[in-house]
Amino acid sequence: MRSKIFSKFWDVAKSKGALQTLVFVSITESIFFPIPPDVLLIPMGLAKREKAFFYAGICLIGSIVGGIIGYCLGYFFMDSIGQSLIRFYGLGDKYLYLQHLYLKYEFWAVGIAGLTPVPYKLCTLTAGAFKIPILSFTLVSLFSRGLRFYTISALIFWQGEKARNFLEKRFNWVMSLTVGLLILGFIALKWF
């Protein structure tokens, strides 16, 4: 299924409206859209490798704008709109899991959700619902989403078509490894 999605987005990446679509997907994925911008970032970056980092920046800015909208929806409208989105996507168990993470780790949970397969839309809604400070939410989102998008773009820029095959087959693994490295970094900072 993932390769079918990549194929469809490869066609979109070649179209005239690709950049506008990337902006739209980056914003809406942070609120309600089920497909992450990575599936457009990869083919667009491969088509124009010299623009891979520019496309990562578009994904980051769109994701943060959408994240703030999602945060506000969670903050002000979680009981109505937010819960409807969670039910629609069947994410009730993940909502409870994120609630546990927020209570235990506060805004660091945002960083983990920004990098991993945990839907970022769930992260944005719950950060608002659990009243995580918006500045902390935004800064950690900038870091985690930026790390995600720029890591993908770096792979594309330096590895080209090899990166496409690798990312299509092992996307969740790459994101989990990135989270592991992030956690090791925090542990190292604590001890040094």
N, C-alpha and C positions, 0 to 999 in steps of 0.2 A: 504494500500500500504506500509506504514512504517513497519508493521509487516512482510510483505513478504520480504522486504529488510533485516530486522534483521535476518530472517530465513536463507536467502542465505548467509549472512555474518557469521552466526553461523557456517555453513558448512566450509566456507573459514578459519575461526578462528581455526578449528580443523586440518587443513591441514598442511603439512610440510613447505610450503612456506608462512605461515601466517605472520611471522615477516617481511619478504621482502614485502609482500602485504601491511602491515600496513605502512611501510616506503613509498612505492610508493603512496598509497592513501593520506597519510599525506602531501606529497610534491605536488602532482598534484592537490589536492583539493584547494590549495591556488592559483593555476594558472588557471585551466580549468575544472577539474573533478567535476561532479555534486554531488557526494555523500561524505559527511563529514567522517573523520576517526572515529568519535564516534561510528558508526555502526559496526566497527571492534573492537574498543577499548572495548566496553561493553562485547561482547562474549569472547574475548581473556582474559579479566580481570576476568570474571566469571569462565572460564575454569581453570585459574591459578591465584587465588586471591592473592597469595603471590607476583606475578609479576605485579599487577595492576598499581602500581606507576611507574615501569620500562616502561610499555607500554605507560603510560601518557607522560613520558619523550621522548619516540620515537615519539609520535604524536606531541609534542611541537617542537622538533628539526626539524622534517620533515616539519611541518607547517611554521616555521620561514624560513627555506631554500627556500621552495616554495614561501613564502611571499616575500622574497627578489628578487627572479626571477620575480614574478608577478609585483613587484614594478618597476624593471628595464624595463620590457616590457611596463608598463604604462609610465614611464619616457621617454624612447627613441622611443617607437613604438605605442603610443596610437592611432594615426590616422589610422594606418594600422591594426596591430594585435589586439590591445585592443578593438577598436570599433567593429571589427569582432566578438570577443568573446561576447561582450555585446549584439550585435544583435542576435547572435546564441542562447543565453539564454533568450532573450526577457527582458533584464534588463535595457532598456533605461530609464524608469521612476525612477528606483532605482539609476541609475547613476546620474540623475539630483538631486535626493534627497541627495545623498552622497556629491555631489558638494556643495549643500547648507550647509550641516553639516560641511564640511571641511572649507568653507569660514567663518562660524560662530565659530566653536569650534576647528579648526585645528586638531592636532593629537589625541585629545580626541575622535574624531569620529572613529578613528581606534580601540580604546578600546571597544566602543559600538559594532562596527561591528564584532570584534573578539569574542564576547560573544553571540551575538544574531543570530536569523535566517537570518539576512542580509548575503548574500553569501560573504565569506571572499575573494574569488577571485576578486569580484568587489571592495572590499576594497583595495586589494593590487594594482590592476591596477590604481584605481583612486588616491591613495596616491602618486604614481609615476607621474601620469598625472598632478596632482595639485601641484607637487613639494613640498610635505611635507618633511621636513628634514629626511633623511633616518635613522639617529640615533634615533630620536624621534619615528619614525614609528616602528623601530625594538624593542625598549624598551617597548613601549606600547603594541605591538603585543606579546612580551614575557609575559608581565603581563596578558593581557586579555586571550590569548590562553592557557597560563599556568593555570590560574584560572579555565577555562572551563574544560580542560582535567584532572587536578588534583582533581577537585570537583567530576567529574564523577567517577574517580578511587577511591576516598575516599568512595563514596557511595557503590561502588562495594565491596571494601575491607571490610567495616564494616557491610554491609547489605546483601551481596550475592544475592541470587535469588530474594529477595524482591526488590532490586535495579533494576534488569532487568525489572520486570513488571512495576515498577514505571516510569523508564526512557523511556521505549517504549511508554507508554501511555501519558506521560506529558513532553516530552523532551523540546518543545518550551516554555512551562510554566516555567520549571526549569531555562532555560537560561534567560528568561525575569525577573524572580525573582532575579537572580544573578546580572543582569544589574541594577535593582532597588536598590539592596543593595550597589552596586558600586557607584551609584549616591548619595545615602544617605551618604556614606563614604566621598565623595568629599564635600558634603554640610557640614558635621560635621567638616572636616578639615578647611573649610573656616571660620567657626564660632568660632573655638577654637584655 
